Amino acid sequence: MHLDRCEICPRLLSEAAHALATTVTAPLPDDLDDEELSWNTTFQPGTLVGQRYLIRQFIARGGMGEVYEAFDRDLQERVALKTVTSTACDNASAARRLKAEVQLARRVSHPNVCRIYDFGTHVLLETGAQISFLTMEFVDGQTLGQRVRLAGALPVDEARELGRQLLRGLSAAHEANVLHRDFKSDNVMLRADAGGGWSPLILDFGLARAAEAGSASASSRSSDLLGTLGYIAPEQIQGQPHSTASDVYAFGIVWFEMLTGELPFESAASPAAAALARLERPAPAPSSKNPLVPSDLDAVVLGCLQRSRKDRFRTASEALAALEALEARTRTAIQKRRFVPLIVAAALGGIAAYATAIPSAAKPSAEAAQATPSVAPSAAPRGLEPPTSSEPTPAAPPPKPVARATANSTPPVTEKRQILGAKPTPTPAPAPELGEQRRVPLPPTAEPVKKDGWEPFPDAPSSGSIATDSAGSAPPGRAQ
């Protein structure tokens, strides 16, 4: 068969099928009969495939094959059944390789990745042809490509959120060593979530690699060209091997499509001319097509669309880290803008509170200051300032009388300690200072001494003490 030997015709058929699928710009009418949709399909409604899956309706046709809604009789649940073109499974070894790739893709478990359940074959009774098929999680919704073609560019916040979830799904696949190799907007299903938004699910992980590796006519020269021409990376066009960076480039084109409603490289001549354009010039910034896209988001998208694989994000995890760092800076800037008015308001409130707390009497009006003549108070002599208080000044206490010792007086008795077996020791009198007179006590029986007609002074003590100077000598003319 010519399709089994030619390297170009299968690609042209795949591109033609994709072009037919993407030219739909409006949903199909609800009153369209299922027989009108499935008259040229492989399976008809009611067909039992693989003795297990009951076909309910035809959904869509793409480059890989046809998609049906089916009912799994063993698991009693609804599944999506997708046929694989005969060129991908034209011999037994190719079917084994495809099955191995499906088993590899089943290792990817993430909420944003559509799970693959089973791989099988079915023989048509009419022709005896063997059809390979896959079963996967059924998603009731529309593809991202249909959403963009019908509604145009998505809101920036929604495109940012969908891009983050898609990067998480791609990161999970890359961590499991699984490459997509055909990432595009038509391989992303949008499922409504509980919050009223949309949750993306990535379809057909690893199937593009398996389909090309399973073709008997595939060669090493064209093995890396499989995929949709509008989404393949520049190194794939140059014949270099596919890598995680190639998936990142395809994601960058899908993200550009979400933000602008169109592809970064388009040509009216042919899809091949648009693919070659990415080798000649860099990708434009999304903001050049949509002014609502911020410049910092431009940088992340362009980081996915660098022509050189060395300058591009190598994995989806690196692109996700750059996006999360951007969102962290955005949140910080928003918080600062929110706190600045609060700080200014708090400062103004503090100033107003301070102004109201000052007493009004401390601020005399200008009229009162002009009406009242200012009189300078006379300075009072130092030490004679009037008292500041209205209360009367208390009188000074009278001077204490100075005790004078007499001859008959008894010296002061100090407190005595009664110690057993010891006599009380009198407290010694304090030593007089230099030049100070002291009185020496005399015995009570002593009488004033009269010598040569000398009489004691009138104020001298009659008995008990004689005034001496501080040196211990009596005044001249007095008895020692």
PyMOL commands that set and color helices and strands:
alter all, ss='L'
color gray80, all
select helices_A, chain A and resi 2-5+9-22+34-37+86-88+92-105+144-151+156-175+185-187+207-213+223-225+234-237+244-260+271-277+286-288+295-304+316-357+360-362+366-371
alter helices_A, ss='H'
color red, helices_A
select strands_A, chain A and resi 48-49+53-61+66-72+77-84+116-123+130-137+142-143+188-192+198-202+438-441+465-468
alter strands_A, ss='S'
color yellow, strands_A
deselect
rebuild
show_as cartoon
